[in-house]
Amino acid sequence: MNFRQEAYSIIFKVLKDKDFSDVLLHQKAKKIKAAGDDPALFYALVKGVIKMYLRLDYILSFYIDKQKFSHTDIKIKTLLYIGLYQILYLNSIPEHAAVNETVELAKSVFNPQVADFVNAVLRSYLRNPQITFPTDPTNRIAYEHSFPPELIKVWIDLWGEEKTEYLAMFYNENPELHIRVNSTATNPSRLQAYFAKRNIEIIPSTASKMMFHTKQVAELLDDVAFSEGYFSVQDTSAALIVELLDPQKDDSVLDMFSAPGGKCTYIAERMDNTGEVIAVDKIPNKMKLLKQAADRLQLTNIKLVVTDAFKYGPMAPAFQRVLVDAPCSGWGVFSRKADLRWQAHNTIPELVKLQEKALDYAANFVVLEGIMVYSTCTMNPKENEAQIAAFLKRNKRFELVDASAFVPKEYTSEGYLKTIPFKHFMDGAFGAKLKRIK
């Protein structure tokens, strides 16, 4: 099996059809490993090309006639992206090997004529790799760091040029792995000591005592401690959402939009396997992942309900805690979801309507003096602060509770939980804690 050819097919589908790469990668990874190729290199190539494709496209435009380049088939451009990405970013692959392997791939996918074209373009770059980026801030950041210009313009309007560039740069770094200790099975000091004996360093988070981060991803995930349920993979920002919710022993908790279950399983752990967590989501395959996670962690207080969250009922104020982890634009997770940056700016008006509906619907399930937490993995004010302000204006039964009483103050602003990726070295997230007072 040629891992570059497999990478080519996935990248092409993502760029052409806007498919999500994670599903396609998962389908191919086992075959890649069984064939003796390096799955890590396979992942790096696929995710890297998808993430950086606009920068790659911009660079390549300097080495092909402008009119010819605009009419070049996306299939052929994908070959060029793969070759150029290896030259620019994969230090483990010599430049001549990156060119030769891409030329051979072009021969197998197309024909010798296309292979000659690919060879000429890549070698032209190697002879003269100097290019210039646009001078205006929007297009410079967009093409230099590979983001849609229309999204960069929005970010600059919101946060200014400097913060926008910091954010874009952070998202192009390889993120560290964050893990969460399963408190029903062990404790942080024991887990850290266990990995230290295996020469695996896990570094305590400054945001949560239950969280660690590490660069030794493969070693950690291959260890039996994962399969036996001593920890979960979860970004620290997501864990902070659950700590904001602050579920208690014997609570009745409703988790809407719960799959694939990272927050849900942490809720169950915080409750020490007592009470009941009702997990609602309409996607069966993702709910299977939640069940697998709960079984691995030996959590018995989660009840799965596979249905549309807006059809869950009967509608009654029966829960002490309700989590509304709403569908959102995902601006906070671009470092982990390479393909999302090319899609997330298109559907915000529809998402805002959906979030509003989710808040209003979920509010009906909260008991008097109970808590509802609204969360997203975006930093978009329209989906966050504006959404909560509008909810509180039309719903006088709730009030905002200051987040800094439940999570460290440095991760809060104006009473909300707000994590900033390049500042806090975690995904971007928003959380609002709302208490029912009437």
C-alpha positions in Angstrom: 0.0 0.0 0.0 1.4 3.4 -1.0 0.6 5.8 1.9 1.0 8.8 -0.3 -1.6 7.5 -2.7 -4.0 6.9 0.2 -3.2 10.4 1.5 -3.9 11.8 -2.0 -7.3 10.3 -2.1 -8.3 11.7 1.3 -7.0 15.2 0.6 -8.7 15.3 -2.8 -12.1 14.3 -1.3 -11.8 16.8 1.5 -10.8 19.7 -0.8 -13.3 18.8 -3.5 -16.3 17.5 -1.6 -15.8 19.2 1.8 -15.7 15.8 3.5 -14.3 15.6 7.0 -10.8 14.0 7.1 -11.1 12.3 10.5 -13.6 9.7 9.3 -11.6 9.0 6.2 -8.3 8.8 8.2 -9.8 6.4 10.7 -10.9 4.1 7.9 -7.4 4.0 6.3 -5.0 4.2 9.4 -5.2 0.5 10.3 -4.4 -0.5 6.7 -1.5 1.9 6.6 -0.1 0.4 9.8 -0.7 -3.2 8.6 1.2 -2.5 5.4 4.3 -1.4 7.4 4.0 2.3 6.8 4.1 5.0 9.5 0.6 6.1 10.5 2.0 9.2 12.2 3.6 10.3 8.9 0.3 9.5 7.1 -1.7 11.6 9.5 0.8 14.5 9.4 0.7 14.6 5.6 -3.1 14.5 5.3 -3.8 17.0 8.1 -0.9 19.2 7.1 -1.9 19.6 3.5 -5.5 20.3 4.4 -4.5 22.8 7.0 -1.9 24.6 4.8 -3.4 24.2 1.4 -4.2 27.9 0.8 -0.5 28.8 1.6 0.6 26.0 -0.7 -1.7 27.1 -3.4 -0.5 30.7 -3.1 3.2 29.7 -3.4 2.6 27.4 -6.3 0.9 30.2 -8.2 4.3 31.9 -8.6 5.7 28.9 -10.5 2.9 28.3 -13.0 1.5 30.6 -15.7 -1.3 32.6 -14.0 -4.0 31.6 -16.5 -2.9 28.0 -16.7 -2.8 27.8 -12.9 -6.4 29.0 -12.5 -7.5 26.2 -14.9 -5.4 23.5 -13.4 -7.5 20.5 -12.3 -7.8 20.2 -8.5 -6.6 16.6 -8.8 -3.3 17.8 -10.2 -3.1 20.7 -7.7 -3.5 18.1 -4.9 -0.4 16.3 -6.2 1.5 19.6 -6.1 0.2 20.4 -2.6 1.5 17.0 -1.4 4.9 17.5 -2.9 5.4 21.1 -1.7 4.1 20.3 1.8 6.8 17.6 2.2 9.4 20.0 1.0 8.4 22.8 3.4 7.3 21.0 6.5 8.4 17.3 6.7 12.1 17.5 7.7 12.3 13.7 7.8 11.9 13.6 4.1 14.8 14.9 1.9 13.8 17.4 -0.8 14.8 15.2 -3.7 12.8 12.3 -2.2 9.7 14.5 -1.8 9.9 15.5 -5.4 10.7 12.0 -6.7 7.9 10.3 -4.7 5.4 12.9 -5.8 6.4 12.4 -9.5 6.0 8.6 -9.1 2.6 9.3 -7.5 1.6 11.4 -10.5 2.6 8.6 -12.8 0.4 6.1 -11.0 -2.6 8.4 -10.6 -2.3 10.1 -14.0 0.3 9.7 -16.7 3.9 10.6 -17.5 2.9 14.1 -18.9 1.3 15.1 -15.6 4.4 13.7 -13.8 6.7 15.8 -15.9 4.6 18.9 -15.1 4.7 18.2 -11.3 8.4 17.6 -11.5 9.0 20.9 -13.4 6.9 22.9 -10.9 8.5 21.5 -7.8 12.0 21.8 -9.1 11.3 25.3 -10.1 10.4 26.1 -6.6 13.6 24.5 -5.2 15.7 26.5 -7.6 14.1 29.8 -6.5 12.0 29.5 -3.3 11.7 33.3 -2.7 8.1 34.6 -2.8 6.3 37.6 -1.4 3.0 37.8 0.4 0.4 40.5 0.0 1.0 43.7 2.1 -2.6 44.3 3.3 -3.2 42.6 6.7 -6.2 40.5 5.7 -4.6 38.8 2.7 -1.1 38.7 4.2 -2.3 36.7 7.2 -4.8 34.6 5.2 -2.2 33.5 2.6 0.8 33.3 4.9 -0.9 31.2 7.5 -3.5 29.5 5.3 -7.0 30.7 6.4 -10.0 32.0 4.4 -9.5 35.8 3.8 -13.1 36.4 4.8 -12.6 34.7 8.1 -9.4 36.6 8.8 -11.2 39.9 8.0 -13.8 39.1 10.7 -11.1 38.2 13.2 -9.2 41.5 12.6 -12.4 43.5 13.0 -13.0 41.7 16.3 -9.5 41.5 17.8 -7.1 43.5 15.7 -4.2 42.4 13.5 -1.7 41.3 16.1 -4.1 38.9 18.1 -5.4 37.5 14.8 -2.0 36.6 13.7 -1.1 35.1 17.0 -4.2 32.9 16.8 -3.5 31.9 13.2 0.1 30.9 14.1 -1.0 28.9 17.2 -3.5 26.9 15.0 -0.7 25.9 12.7 1.4 24.4 15.5 1.0 20.7 16.4 -1.1 20.7 19.6 0.0 18.9 22.7 -2.1 16.0 23.9 -4.3 16.8 26.9 -5.5 14.0 29.2 -8.0 13.9 32.0 -7.6 11.7 35.1 -10.4 9.2 35.8 -11.1 10.1 39.4 -13.1 6.9 39.9 -10.1 4.8 39.1 -7.0 6.7 40.3 -5.8 10.2 41.2 -3.4 12.7 39.6 -0.3 12.0 41.6 -0.6 8.2 41.2 -1.1 8.6 37.4 1.9 10.9 37.1 4.0 8.5 39.1 2.9 5.6 37.0 3.9 7.3 33.7 7.2 8.5 35.3 8.2 4.9 35.8 7.7 4.4 32.1 9.7 7.5 31.1 6.6 9.2 29.9 6.3 12.8 31.1 2.9 14.2 31.8 2.8 17.9 32.9 0.2 19.1 35.3 -2.2 21.7 34.0 -2.4 25.1 35.7 -6.1 25.3 34.9 -7.4 22.0 36.5 -5.9 19.5 38.9 -7.4 16.7 36.9 -5.7 17.6 33.7 -2.2 16.9 32.2 -0.6 17.6 28.9 2.2 15.8 27.1 4.2 15.7 23.9 4.7 11.9 24.1 1.5 11.1 22.3 2.2 7.7 20.8 3.8 6.2 24.0 0.9 7.4 26.2 -1.9 6.2 24.0 -0.2 2.8 23.5 0.0 2.3 27.3 -2.4 -0.1 28.9 -3.5 2.7 31.3 -5.7 4.1 28.5 -7.5 0.8 27.6 -8.0 0.1 31.3 -9.7 3.4 31.8 -7.3 5.4 34.0 -7.5 8.5 31.8 -9.3 10.0 28.9 -8.1 12.3 26.1 -9.8 15.6 26.4 -8.7 19.2 25.9 -8.4 21.2 29.1 -10.9 23.8 27.9 -13.6 21.1 27.6 -12.9 19.9 31.1 -13.3 23.5 32.4 -16.8 23.5 31.0 -17.7 20.6 33.3 -16.0 22.2 36.3 -18.1 25.3 35.6 -21.2 23.1 35.6 -20.0 21.6 38.9 -22.2 18.5 39.1 -22.7 17.0 42.6 -23.1 13.5 43.9 -26.6 12.1 43.3 -27.6 14.9 40.9 -29.8 14.4 38.0 -28.0 15.8 34.9 -29.1 16.3 31.4 -26.4 16.6 28.7 -27.8 17.8 25.4 -25.8 17.2 22.2 -23.6 14.9 24.3 -21.8 12.7 21.8 -19.0 11.8 21.5 -19.0 12.2 25.2 -15.9 13.8 26.6 -17.8 16.2 28.8 -20.4 13.6 29.6 -18.0 11.1 31.0 -16.3 13.8 33.1 -19.7 14.8 34.5 -20.2 11.1 35.5 -16.7 10.9 37.1 -17.3 14.2 39.0 -20.5 12.6 40.4 -18.5 9.5 41.5 -20.7 7.2 39.5 -23.8 8.3 41.6 -27.0 10.0 40.4 -27.9 9.9 36.7 -26.6 11.5 33.6 -29.0 11.5 30.7 -26.9 11.8 27.5 -28.9 12.9 24.5 -27.7 13.0 20.9 -29.2 12.0 17.5 -26.1 10.5 15.8 -25.9 6.8 16.5 -22.2 6.3 15.5 -21.1 9.0 17.9 -23.3 7.7 20.7 -21.5 4.3 20.2 -18.3 6.1 20.9 -19.8 7.5 24.1 -20.9 4.1 25.2 -17.4 2.7 24.5 -15.9 5.5 26.5 -18.3 4.9 29.4 -17.6 1.2 29.4 -13.8 1.7 29.3 -14.0 4.1 32.2 -16.4 1.8 34.1 -19.0 4.5 34.5 -22.5 3.2 35.3 -24.5 6.3 35.9 -24.9 7.4 32.2 -28.1 6.7 30.3 -27.9 7.1 26.6 -30.9 8.4 24.6 -30.4 8.4 20.9 -32.8 11.0 19.6 -32.9 14.6 18.3 -32.2 16.8 21.4 -35.2 19.0 20.4 -37.5 15.9 20.6 -36.3 14.7 24.0 -39.1 14.7 26.6 -41.3 14.8 28.5 -40.5 18.5 28.9 -40.4 19.0 32.7 -38.2 20.8 35.2 -36.5 17.6 36.5 -32.7 18.2 36.4 -30.4 19.9 38.9 -27.9 20.4 36.1 -28.3 20.9 32.3 -25.4 21.2 29.9 -26.1 22.7 26.5 -22.9 22.1 24.6 -24.2 23.7 21.5 -23.3 23.2 17.8 -21.0 26.1 16.8 -18.6 27.5 14.3 -15.7 25.8 16.0 -13.3 28.7 15.8 -11.6 27.4 19.0 -10.6 24.0 17.7 -8.9 24.7 14.3 -5.5 23.3 15.5 -7.1 19.8 16.0 -9.7 19.9 13.2 -7.7 20.8 10.1 -10.7 20.9 7.6 -13.0 23.0 9.8 -11.3 26.3 9.0 -12.5 26.0 5.4 -16.2 25.5 6.5 -16.8 27.2 9.8 -17.5 30.8 8.6 -20.3 29.8 6.2 -23.1 28.8 8.5 -23.0 31.2 11.4 -26.5 32.7 11.0 -28.1 29.2 11.0 -26.0 28.2 14.0 -27.0 31.3 16.0 -30.7 30.4 15.4 -30.0 26.8 16.5 -28.2 27.9 19.6 -31.0 30.2 20.6 -33.5 27.4 20.1 -31.4 25.0 22.2 -31.1 27.5 25.1 -34.8 28.1 25.2 -35.6 24.4 25.0 -33.1 23.3 27.6 -34.3 26.0 30.1 -37.5 24.0 30.5 -35.7 21.1 32.1 -34.0 23.0 34.9 -35.4 22.8 38.4 -35.8 25.9 40.6 -32.4 26.9 41.9 -30.9 24.5 39.3 -28.1 25.3 36.9 -27.8 25.4 33.1 -24.4 25.8 31.4 -24.3 27.0 27.8 -21.0 26.2 26.1 -19.3 26.4 22.7 -15.9 25.8 21.2 -15.7 29.1 19.5 -14.7 32.7 20.4 -17.3 34.3 18.2 -19.2 36.9 20.3 -22.4 36.4 18.2 -22.5 32.8 19.3 -21.4 33.5 22.9 -21.9 36.8 24.8 -24.6 38.1 22.5 -26.4 34.7 22.7 -26.5 34.8 26.5 -27.5 38.5 26.7 -30.4 37.8 24.4 -31.5 34.7 26.4 -31.4 36.6 29.7 -33.4 39.5 28.2 -36.2 37.2 27.0 -36.0 34.8 30.0 -36.2 36.5 33.4 -36.2 33.1 35.2 -32.4 32.9 34.9 -29.4 34.9 36.0 -25.8 34.7 35.2 -23.5 33.2 37.8 -19.9 34.4 37.9 -17.6 31.7 36.4 -14.6 32.8 38.4 -16.1 31.1 41.5 -15.8 27.7 39.8 -12.7 27.9 37.5 -9.4 29.9 37.9 -10.0 33.6 37.3 -7.4 33.9 34.5 -9.7 31.7 32.3 -12.7 34.0 32.9 -13.9 37.4 31.6 -17.0 39.4 32.4 -18.4 36.5 34.4 -17.9 34.0 31.6 -15.5 31.1 31.1 -13.4 32.2 28.1 -10.2 30.4 27.0 -7.9 32.0 24.4 -5.8 29.4 22.5 -2.5 31.4 22.1 -2.7 32.7 25.6 -3.8 29.6 27.5 -2.3 26.9 25.3 -5.6 25.0 24.9 -8.6 25.1 22.6 -10.8 28.2 22.5 -14.0 27.7 24.5 -16.9 29.7 26.1 -19.1 28.9 29.0 -21.9 30.7 30.7 -23.4 29.5 34.0 -27.0 30.3 34.4 -29.1 29.8 37.5 -32.9 29.4 37.5 -34.2 31.9 40.1 -37.9 31.8 39.4 
